[in-house]
Amino acid sequence: MTLPFGVELQGKVAVLTGAGGVIGSHFAHVLSQSGATVVVTDLKEEAAKAVADKVVEQGGKALALAVNVLDKDSLTIALDKVLSSYGACDILINGAGGNHPRATTTKETFAVGDEKQNDLLTFFDLDPSGIKFVFDLNFLGTLLPVQVFAPVMVQREGATIINISSMNAFRPLTKIPAYSAAKAAVSNFTQWLAVHFAPVGIRVNAIAPGFFVTNQNQALLFDENGNPTDRSSKILSHTPMHRFGELDDLTGTLLWLVSSKASGFVNGIVVPVDGGFSAYSGV
Protein backbone atom coordinates (compact mmCIF):
# COMPACT_ATOMS: atom_id res chain seq x y z
CA MET A 1 0.00 0.00 0.00
CA THR A 2 1.30 3.43 -0.99
CA LEU A 3 0.07 6.25 1.24
CA PRO A 4 -0.72 9.60 -0.40
CA PHE A 5 1.25 11.41 2.30
CA GLY A 6 2.84 10.55 5.60
CA VAL A 7 1.70 11.26 9.14
CA GLU A 8 3.65 10.34 12.25
CA LEU A 9 1.79 7.85 14.43
CA GLN A 10 4.74 6.12 16.07
CA GLY A 11 3.90 5.28 19.67
CA LYS A 12 0.16 5.70 19.11
CA VAL A 13 -2.35 2.94 19.87
CA ALA A 14 -5.42 2.79 17.64
CA VAL A 15 -8.51 0.74 18.52
CA LEU A 16 -10.85 -0.04 15.63
CA THR A 17 -14.30 -1.60 15.94
CA GLY A 18 -15.82 -3.55 13.07
CA ALA A 19 -12.32 -3.86 11.67
CA GLY A 20 -12.87 -7.30 10.14
CA GLY A 21 -14.82 -5.67 7.32
CA VAL A 22 -13.60 -4.17 4.05
CA ILE A 23 -13.31 -0.53 5.15
CA GLY A 24 -12.26 -1.24 8.75
CA SER A 25 -9.47 -3.60 7.70
CA HIS A 26 -8.21 -1.00 5.22
CA PHE A 27 -8.09 1.59 7.99
CA ALA A 28 -6.13 -0.84 10.18
CA HIS A 29 -3.48 -1.25 7.47
CA VAL A 30 -3.29 2.51 6.82
CA LEU A 31 -2.74 3.31 10.50
CA SER A 32 -0.23 0.51 10.90
CA GLN A 33 1.77 1.69 7.91
CA SER A 34 1.82 5.13 9.54
CA GLY A 35 3.45 3.66 12.64
CA ALA A 36 0.49 3.03 14.95
CA THR A 37 -0.11 -0.14 16.90
CA VAL A 38 -3.57 -1.32 15.84
CA VAL A 39 -6.09 -3.20 17.94
CA VAL A 40 -8.38 -4.94 15.48
CA THR A 41 -11.76 -5.74 17.00
CA ASP A 42 -14.72 -7.45 15.43
CA LEU A 43 -17.69 -9.53 16.55
CA LYS A 44 -16.12 -12.41 14.62
CA GLU A 45 -12.77 -13.31 16.16
CA GLU A 46 -11.55 -15.07 13.01
CA ALA A 47 -12.17 -11.93 10.95
CA ALA A 48 -10.24 -9.77 13.42
CA LYS A 49 -7.39 -12.27 13.56
CA ALA A 50 -7.09 -12.44 9.78
CA VAL A 51 -6.62 -8.67 9.59
CA ALA A 52 -4.21 -8.51 12.54
CA ASP A 53 -2.14 -11.40 11.16
CA LYS A 54 -1.81 -9.56 7.84
CA VAL A 55 -0.72 -6.39 9.61
CA VAL A 56 1.97 -8.30 11.51
CA GLU A 57 3.03 -10.11 8.35
CA GLN A 58 3.66 -6.71 6.78
CA GLY A 59 5.83 -5.60 9.68
CA GLY A 60 3.27 -3.84 11.89
CA LYS A 61 2.07 -4.35 15.44
CA ALA A 62 -1.46 -5.63 15.95
CA LEU A 63 -3.73 -7.28 18.47
CA ALA A 64 -6.94 -9.09 17.46
CA LEU A 65 -9.90 -9.13 19.85
CA ALA A 66 -13.42 -10.50 19.59
CA VAL A 67 -15.66 -7.67 20.77
CA ASN A 68 -19.40 -7.12 20.84
CA VAL A 69 -19.91 -3.36 20.61
CA LEU A 70 -23.38 -3.74 22.13
CA ASP A 71 -22.03 -5.41 25.25
CA LYS A 72 -20.31 -3.04 27.66
CA ASP A 73 -18.70 -5.93 29.54
CA SER A 74 -17.17 -7.18 26.28
CA LEU A 75 -15.82 -3.70 25.58
CA THR A 76 -14.43 -3.38 29.12
CA ILE A 77 -12.61 -6.70 28.77
CA ALA A 78 -11.14 -5.41 25.51
CA LEU A 79 -10.02 -2.19 27.19
CA ASP A 80 -8.28 -4.16 29.94
CA LYS A 81 -6.43 -6.21 27.31
CA VAL A 82 -5.40 -3.06 25.43
CA LEU A 83 -4.10 -1.41 28.59
CA SER A 84 -2.27 -4.53 29.78
CA SER A 85 -0.67 -4.94 26.34
CA TYR A 86 0.08 -1.34 25.38
CA GLY A 87 -0.87 0.89 28.30
CA ALA A 88 -2.90 3.39 26.32
CA CYS A 89 -5.47 4.20 23.67
CA ASP A 90 -4.89 7.28 21.52
CA ILE A 91 -7.19 6.73 18.56
CA LEU A 92 -10.67 5.18 18.52
CA ILE A 93 -12.34 4.44 15.21
CA ASN A 94 -15.97 3.35 15.45
CA GLY A 95 -16.49 1.29 12.32
CA ALA A 96 -19.03 -1.26 13.50
CA GLY A 97 -22.41 -0.87 11.81
CA GLY A 98 -24.79 -2.28 9.28
CA ASN A 99 -28.36 -2.83 8.16
CA HIS A 100 -30.84 -5.70 8.55
CA PRO A 101 -33.37 -7.24 6.11
CA ARG A 102 -36.18 -6.86 8.67
CA ALA A 103 -35.63 -3.08 8.55
CA THR A 104 -35.65 -2.86 4.74
CA THR A 105 -38.66 -2.35 2.46
CA THR A 106 -39.02 -4.35 -0.75
CA LYS A 107 -39.96 -1.37 -2.91
CA GLU A 108 -38.62 2.17 -2.98
CA THR A 109 -42.04 3.77 -2.76
CA PHE A 110 -45.48 2.71 -1.55
CA ALA A 111 -48.44 2.11 -3.85
CA VAL A 112 -52.06 1.49 -2.97
CA GLY A 113 -52.57 -2.25 -2.73
CA ASP A 114 -49.01 -3.08 -1.71
CA GLU A 115 -50.22 -3.91 1.79
CA LYS A 116 -52.22 -6.80 0.31
CA GLN A 117 -49.21 -8.38 -1.40
CA ASN A 118 -47.76 -11.14 0.73
CA ASP A 119 -44.48 -11.13 -1.18
CA LEU A 120 -43.76 -7.47 -0.36
CA LEU A 121 -42.29 -6.01 2.82
CA THR A 122 -43.81 -2.54 3.06
CA PHE A 123 -43.08 0.24 5.52
CA PHE A 124 -46.07 -0.94 7.54
CA ASP A 125 -44.56 -4.44 7.81
CA LEU A 126 -41.17 -3.39 9.13
CA ASP A 127 -40.28 -5.44 12.19
CA PRO A 128 -39.62 -3.32 15.30
CA SER A 129 -36.95 -5.82 16.35
CA GLY A 130 -35.15 -5.30 13.04
CA ILE A 131 -35.34 -1.53 13.39
CA LYS A 132 -34.08 -1.74 16.96
CA PHE A 133 -31.20 -3.97 15.85
CA VAL A 134 -30.11 -1.42 13.24
CA PHE A 135 -30.34 1.52 15.65
CA ASP A 136 -28.52 -0.37 18.38
CA LEU A 137 -25.71 -1.56 16.10
CA ASN A 138 -25.03 1.82 14.52
CA PHE A 139 -25.79 4.27 17.32
CA LEU A 140 -25.27 2.34 20.56
CA GLY A 141 -22.42 0.53 18.79
CA THR A 142 -20.75 3.93 18.55
CA LEU A 143 -21.79 5.31 21.93
CA LEU A 144 -20.71 2.36 24.10
CA PRO A 145 -17.12 2.11 22.79
CA VAL A 146 -16.72 5.83 23.46
CA GLN A 147 -18.01 5.37 27.01
CA VAL A 148 -15.47 2.61 27.63
CA PHE A 149 -12.36 3.91 25.84
CA ALA A 150 -12.64 7.71 26.11
CA PRO A 151 -11.76 7.87 29.84
CA VAL A 152 -8.22 6.62 29.12
CA MET A 153 -7.90 9.08 26.21
CA VAL A 154 -8.61 12.19 28.27
CA GLN A 155 -5.79 14.74 28.02
CA ARG A 156 -3.59 12.42 25.94
CA GLU A 157 -1.74 14.40 23.30
CA GLY A 158 -3.36 13.91 19.90
CA ALA A 159 -6.29 11.88 21.22
CA THR A 160 -8.99 11.53 18.58
CA ILE A 161 -12.19 9.65 17.89
CA ILE A 162 -13.42 9.04 14.35
CA ASN A 163 -16.94 7.76 13.78
CA ILE A 164 -18.15 6.25 10.53
CA SER A 165 -21.29 7.93 9.25
CA SER A 166 -22.79 7.52 5.78
CA MET A 167 -24.34 9.29 2.80
CA ASN A 168 -27.63 8.18 4.33
CA ALA A 169 -27.08 10.76 7.04
CA PHE A 170 -27.18 13.54 4.42
CA ARG A 171 -29.97 12.15 2.27
CA PRO A 172 -31.96 9.09 3.32
CA LEU A 173 -31.85 6.33 0.75
CA THR A 174 -34.98 4.50 -0.27
CA LYS A 175 -35.72 1.08 1.27
CA ILE A 176 -33.54 1.54 4.36
CA PRO A 177 -35.22 4.03 6.73
CA ALA A 178 -33.75 2.64 9.94
CA TYR A 179 -30.17 2.63 8.65
CA SER A 180 -30.54 6.15 7.27
CA ALA A 181 -31.94 7.48 10.54
CA ALA A 182 -29.33 5.64 12.60
CA LYS A 183 -26.46 7.10 10.59
CA ALA A 184 -28.00 10.56 10.93
CA ALA A 185 -27.88 9.94 14.67
CA VAL A 186 -24.20 9.04 14.41
CA SER A 187 -23.45 12.33 12.65
CA ASN A 188 -25.37 14.32 15.25
CA PHE A 189 -23.70 12.38 18.06
CA THR A 190 -20.29 13.17 16.55
CA GLN A 191 -21.00 16.88 16.91
CA TRP A 192 -22.25 16.41 20.46
CA LEU A 193 -19.14 14.47 21.46
CA ALA A 194 -16.86 17.06 19.87
CA VAL A 195 -18.31 19.76 22.10
CA HIS A 196 -18.42 17.54 25.18
CA PHE A 197 -14.78 16.42 24.99
CA ALA A 198 -13.15 19.58 23.63
CA PRO A 199 -12.08 20.81 27.10
CA VAL A 200 -10.21 17.55 27.79
CA GLY A 201 -8.36 17.37 24.49
CA ILE A 202 -10.23 14.68 22.55
CA ARG A 203 -11.17 15.68 19.01
CA VAL A 204 -14.19 13.91 17.51
CA ASN A 205 -14.99 13.85 13.79
CA ALA A 206 -16.66 11.51 11.33
CA ILE A 207 -16.14 10.19 7.83
CA ALA A 208 -19.21 9.66 5.66
CA PRO A 209 -18.25 7.29 2.85
CA GLY A 210 -20.22 7.43 -0.35
CA PHE A 211 -20.82 4.21 -2.22
CA PHE A 212 -18.10 1.64 -1.79
CA VAL A 213 -18.54 -2.04 -2.63
CA THR A 214 -18.41 -4.06 0.59
CA ASN A 215 -19.43 -7.52 1.73
CA GLN A 216 -22.69 -6.10 3.09
CA ASN A 217 -23.88 -4.38 -0.09
CA GLN A 218 -22.37 -6.58 -2.80
CA ALA A 219 -25.68 -8.35 -3.51
CA LEU A 220 -27.55 -5.03 -3.71
CA LEU A 221 -25.15 -3.53 -6.23
CA PHE A 222 -24.40 -6.49 -8.49
CA ASP A 223 -26.42 -9.50 -9.66
CA GLU A 224 -25.21 -13.10 -9.56
CA ASN A 225 -23.40 -12.57 -12.89
CA GLY A 226 -21.52 -9.52 -11.64
CA ASN A 227 -23.60 -7.03 -13.60
CA PRO A 228 -24.71 -3.76 -11.98
CA THR A 229 -28.25 -3.78 -10.60
CA ASP A 230 -30.80 -1.04 -11.25
CA ARG A 231 -29.91 0.37 -7.84
CA SER A 232 -26.26 0.55 -8.89
CA SER A 233 -27.21 2.43 -12.02
CA LYS A 234 -29.19 4.94 -9.98
CA ILE A 235 -26.30 5.47 -7.60
CA LEU A 236 -23.78 6.01 -10.36
CA SER A 237 -26.08 8.35 -12.27
CA HIS A 238 -26.30 10.52 -9.15
CA THR A 239 -22.57 10.42 -8.46
CA PRO A 240 -20.90 13.15 -10.55
CA MET A 241 -17.66 11.16 -10.75
CA HIS A 242 -19.66 8.20 -12.13
CA ARG A 243 -17.92 5.44 -10.21
CA PHE A 244 -17.94 3.64 -6.90
CA GLY A 245 -15.36 4.63 -4.34
CA GLU A 246 -12.08 2.76 -4.00
CA LEU A 247 -10.62 2.10 -0.56
CA ASP A 248 -7.66 4.35 -1.33
CA ASP A 249 -10.13 7.23 -1.73
CA LEU A 250 -10.66 7.11 2.05
CA THR A 251 -6.99 7.01 3.01
CA GLY A 252 -6.16 10.70 2.83
CA THR A 253 -9.21 11.76 4.85
CA LEU A 254 -8.40 9.22 7.55
CA LEU A 255 -4.76 10.31 7.79
CA TRP A 256 -5.74 13.99 7.87
CA LEU A 257 -8.24 13.49 10.69
CA VAL A 258 -6.00 11.31 12.89
CA SER A 259 -3.08 13.72 12.66
CA SER A 260 -3.19 16.50 15.24
CA LYS A 261 -0.56 18.34 13.23
CA ALA A 262 -2.68 18.27 10.08
CA SER A 263 -6.15 18.79 11.59
CA GLY A 264 -5.56 19.90 15.17
CA PHE A 265 -8.23 22.61 14.96
CA VAL A 266 -10.75 20.42 13.13
CA ASN A 267 -13.44 19.20 15.48
CA GLY A 268 -17.07 18.12 15.12
CA ILE A 269 -17.27 17.74 11.34
CA VAL A 270 -18.59 14.99 9.09
CA VAL A 271 -16.50 14.64 5.93
CA PRO A 272 -18.26 13.23 2.84
CA VAL A 273 -16.04 11.07 0.66
CA ASP A 274 -18.61 10.43 -2.02
CA GLY A 275 -17.55 11.52 -5.50
CA GLY A 276 -19.95 14.47 -5.29
CA PHE A 277 -23.10 12.45 -4.48
CA SER A 278 -24.15 14.74 -1.63
CA ALA A 279 -23.69 17.85 -3.80
CA TYR A 280 -25.80 16.67 -6.74
CA SER A 281 -29.51 17.52 -6.84
CA GLY A 282 -30.27 15.13 -9.69
CA VAL A 283 -30.81 17.97 -12.14
C-alpha positions as CSV (number, residue, x, y, z in Angstrom):
1,M,0.0,0.0,0.0
2,T,1.3,3.4,-1.0
3,L,0.1,6.2,1.2
4,P,-0.7,9.6,-0.4
5,F,1.2,11.4,2.3
6,G,2.8,10.5,5.6
7,V,1.7,11.3,9.1
8,E,3.7,10.3,12.2
9,L,1.8,7.9,14.4
10,Q,4.7,6.1,16.1
11,G,3.9,5.3,19.7
12,K,0.2,5.7,19.1
13,V,-2.3,2.9,19.9
14,A,-5.4,2.8,17.6
15,V,-8.5,0.7,18.5
16,L,-10.8,0.0,15.6
17,T,-14.3,-1.6,15.9
18,G,-15.8,-3.5,13.1
19,A,-12.3,-3.9,11.7
20,G,-12.9,-7.3,10.1
21,G,-14.8,-5.7,7.3
22,V,-13.6,-4.2,4.1
23,I,-13.3,-0.5,5.2
24,G,-12.3,-1.2,8.8
25,S,-9.5,-3.6,7.7
26,H,-8.2,-1.0,5.2
27,F,-8.1,1.6,8.0
28,A,-6.1,-0.8,10.2
29,H,-3.5,-1.2,7.5
30,V,-3.3,2.5,6.8
31,L,-2.7,3.3,10.5
32,S,-0.2,0.5,10.9
33,Q,1.8,1.7,7.9
34,S,1.8,5.1,9.5
35,G,3.5,3.7,12.6
36,A,0.5,3.0,15.0
37,T,-0.1,-0.1,16.9
38,V,-3.6,-1.3,15.8
39,V,-6.1,-3.2,17.9
40,V,-8.4,-4.9,15.5
41,T,-11.8,-5.7,17.0
42,D,-14.7,-7.5,15.4
43,L,-17.7,-9.5,16.6
44,K,-16.1,-12.4,14.6
45,E,-12.8,-13.3,16.2
46,E,-11.5,-15.1,13.0
47,A,-12.2,-11.9,11.0
48,A,-10.2,-9.8,13.4
49,K,-7.4,-12.3,13.6
50,A,-7.1,-12.4,9.8
51,V,-6.6,-8.7,9.6
52,A,-4.2,-8.5,12.5
53,D,-2.1,-11.4,11.2
54,K,-1.8,-9.6,7.8
55,V,-0.7,-6.4,9.6
56,V,2.0,-8.3,11.5
57,E,3.0,-10.1,8.3
58,Q,3.7,-6.7,6.8
59,G,5.8,-5.6,9.7
60,G,3.3,-3.8,11.9
61,K,2.1,-4.4,15.4
62,A,-1.5,-5.6,15.9
63,L,-3.7,-7.3,18.5
64,A,-6.9,-9.1,17.5
65,L,-9.9,-9.1,19.8
66,A,-13.4,-10.5,19.6
67,V,-15.7,-7.7,20.8
68,N,-19.4,-7.1,20.8
69,V,-19.9,-3.4,20.6
70,L,-23.4,-3.7,22.1
71,D,-22.0,-5.4,25.3
72,K,-20.3,-3.0,27.7
73,D,-18.7,-5.9,29.5
74,S,-17.2,-7.2,26.3
75,L,-15.8,-3.7,25.6
76,T,-14.4,-3.4,29.1
77,I,-12.6,-6.7,28.8
78,A,-11.1,-5.4,25.5
79,L,-10.0,-2.2,27.2
80,D,-8.3,-4.2,29.9
81,K,-6.4,-6.2,27.3
82,V,-5.4,-3.1,25.4
83,L,-4.1,-1.4,28.6
84,S,-2.3,-4.5,29.8
85,S,-0.7,-4.9,26.3
86,Y,0.1,-1.3,25.4
87,G,-0.9,0.9,28.3
88,A,-2.9,3.4,26.3
89,C,-5.5,4.2,23.7
90,D,-4.9,7.3,21.5
91,I,-7.2,6.7,18.6
92,L,-10.7,5.2,18.5
93,I,-12.3,4.4,15.2
94,N,-16.0,3.3,15.4
95,G,-16.5,1.3,12.3
96,A,-19.0,-1.3,13.5
97,G,-22.4,-0.9,11.8
98,G,-24.8,-2.3,9.3
99,N,-28.4,-2.8,8.2
100,H,-30.8,-5.7,8.5
101,P,-33.4,-7.2,6.1
102,R,-36.2,-6.9,8.7
103,A,-35.6,-3.1,8.6
104,T,-35.7,-2.9,4.7
105,T,-38.7,-2.4,2.5
106,T,-39.0,-4.3,-0.8
107,K,-40.0,-1.4,-2.9
108,E,-38.6,2.2,-3.0
109,T,-42.0,3.8,-2.8
110,F,-45.5,2.7,-1.5
111,A,-48.4,2.1,-3.8
112,V,-52.1,1.5,-3.0
113,G,-52.6,-2.3,-2.7
114,D,-49.0,-3.1,-1.7
115,E,-50.2,-3.9,1.8
116,K,-52.2,-6.8,0.3
117,Q,-49.2,-8.4,-1.4
118,N,-47.8,-11.1,0.7
119,D,-44.5,-11.1,-1.2
120,L,-43.8,-7.5,-0.4
121,L,-42.3,-6.0,2.8
122,T,-43.8,-2.5,3.1
123,F,-43.1,0.2,5.5
124,F,-46.1,-0.9,7.5
125,D,-44.6,-4.4,7.8
126,L,-41.2,-3.4,9.1
127,D,-40.3,-5.4,12.2
128,P,-39.6,-3.3,15.3
129,S,-36.9,-5.8,16.4
130,G,-35.2,-5.3,13.0
131,I,-35.3,-1.5,13.4
132,K,-34.1,-1.7,17.0
133,F,-31.2,-4.0,15.9
134,V,-30.1,-1.4,13.2
135,F,-30.3,1.5,15.7
136,D,-28.5,-0.4,18.4
137,L,-25.7,-1.6,16.1
138,N,-25.0,1.8,14.5
139,F,-25.8,4.3,17.3
140,L,-25.3,2.3,20.6
141,G,-22.4,0.5,18.8
142,T,-20.8,3.9,18.6
143,L,-21.8,5.3,21.9
144,L,-20.7,2.4,24.1
145,P,-17.1,2.1,22.8
146,V,-16.7,5.8,23.5
147,Q,-18.0,5.4,27.0
148,V,-15.5,2.6,27.6
149,F,-12.4,3.9,25.8
150,A,-12.6,7.7,26.1
151,P,-11.8,7.9,29.8
152,V,-8.2,6.6,29.1
153,M,-7.9,9.1,26.2
154,V,-8.6,12.2,28.3
155,Q,-5.8,14.7,28.0
156,R,-3.6,12.4,25.9
157,E,-1.7,14.4,23.3
158,G,-3.4,13.9,19.9
159,A,-6.3,11.9,21.2
160,T,-9.0,11.5,18.6
161,I,-12.2,9.6,17.9
162,I,-13.4,9.0,14.4
163,N,-16.9,7.8,13.8
164,I,-18.2,6.3,10.5
165,S,-21.3,7.9,9.3
166,S,-22.8,7.5,5.8
167,M,-24.3,9.3,2.8
168,N,-27.6,8.2,4.3
169,A,-27.1,10.8,7.0
170,F,-27.2,13.5,4.4
171,R,-30.0,12.2,2.3
172,P,-32.0,9.1,3.3
173,L,-31.8,6.3,0.7
174,T,-35.0,4.5,-0.3
175,K,-35.7,1.1,1.3
176,I,-33.5,1.5,4.4
177,P,-35.2,4.0,6.7
178,A,-33.7,2.6,9.9
179,Y,-30.2,2.6,8.7
180,S,-30.5,6.1,7.3
181,A,-31.9,7.5,10.5
182,A,-29.3,5.6,12.6
183,K,-26.5,7.1,10.6
184,A,-28.0,10.6,10.9
185,A,-27.9,9.9,14.7
186,V,-24.2,9.0,14.4
187,S,-23.4,12.3,12.7
188,N,-25.4,14.3,15.3
189,F,-23.7,12.4,18.1
190,T,-20.3,13.2,16.6
191,Q,-21.0,16.9,16.9
192,W,-22.3,16.4,20.5
193,L,-19.1,14.5,21.5
194,A,-16.9,17.1,19.9
195,V,-18.3,19.8,22.1
196,H,-18.4,17.5,25.2
197,F,-14.8,16.4,25.0
198,A,-13.1,19.6,23.6
199,P,-12.1,20.8,27.1
200,V,-10.2,17.6,27.8
201,G,-8.4,17.4,24.5
202,I,-10.2,14.7,22.5
203,R,-11.2,15.7,19.0
204,V,-14.2,13.9,17.5
205,N,-15.0,13.9,13.8
206,A,-16.7,11.5,11.3
207,I,-16.1,10.2,7.8
208,A,-19.2,9.7,5.7
209,P,-18.2,7.3,2.8
210,G,-20.2,7.4,-0.3
211,F,-20.8,4.2,-2.2
212,F,-18.1,1.6,-1.8
213,V,-18.5,-2.0,-2.6
214,T,-18.4,-4.1,0.6
215,N,-19.4,-7.5,1.7
216,Q,-22.7,-6.1,3.1
217,N,-23.9,-4.4,-0.1
218,Q,-22.4,-6.6,-2.8
219,A,-25.7,-8.3,-3.5
220,L,-27.5,-5.0,-3.7
221,L,-25.1,-3.5,-6.2
222,F,-24.4,-6.5,-8.5
223,D,-26.4,-9.5,-9.7
224,E,-25.2,-13.1,-9.6
225,N,-23.4,-12.6,-12.9
226,G,-21.5,-9.5,-11.6
227,N,-23.6,-7.0,-13.6
228,P,-24.7,-3.8,-12.0
229,T,-28.3,-3.8,-10.6
230,D,-30.8,-1.0,-11.2
231,R,-29.9,0.4,-7.8
232,S,-26.3,0.5,-8.9
233,S,-27.2,2.4,-12.0
234,K,-29.2,4.9,-10.0
235,I,-26.3,5.5,-7.6
236,L,-23.8,6.0,-10.4
237,S,-26.1,8.4,-12.3
238,H,-26.3,10.5,-9.1
239,T,-22.6,10.4,-8.5
240,P,-20.9,13.2,-10.6
241,M,-17.7,11.2,-10.8
242,H,-19.7,8.2,-12.1
243,R,-17.9,5.4,-10.2
244,F,-17.9,3.6,-6.9
245,G,-15.4,4.6,-4.3
246,E,-12.1,2.8,-4.0
247,L,-10.6,2.1,-0.6
248,D,-7.7,4.4,-1.3
249,D,-10.1,7.2,-1.7
250,L,-10.7,7.1,2.1
251,T,-7.0,7.0,3.0
252,G,-6.2,10.7,2.8
253,T,-9.2,11.8,4.9
254,L,-8.4,9.2,7.6
255,L,-4.8,10.3,7.8
256,W,-5.7,14.0,7.9
257,L,-8.2,13.5,10.7
258,V,-6.0,11.3,12.9
259,S,-3.1,13.7,12.7
260,S,-3.2,16.5,15.2
261,K,-0.6,18.3,13.2
262,A,-2.7,18.3,10.1
263,S,-6.1,18.8,11.6
264,G,-5.6,19.9,15.2
265,F,-8.2,22.6,15.0
266,V,-10.7,20.4,13.1
267,N,-13.4,19.2,15.5
268,G,-17.1,18.1,15.1
269,I,-17.3,17.7,11.3
270,V,-18.6,15.0,9.1
271,V,-16.5,14.6,5.9
272,P,-18.3,13.2,2.8
273,V,-16.0,11.1,0.7
274,D,-18.6,10.4,-2.0
275,G,-17.6,11.5,-5.5
276,G,-19.9,14.5,-5.3
277,F,-23.1,12.5,-4.5
278,S,-24.1,14.7,-1.6
279,A,-23.7,17.8,-3.8
280,Y,-25.8,16.7,-6.7
281,S,-29.5,17.5,-6.8
282,G,-30.3,15.1,-9.7
283,V,-30.8,18.0,-12.1
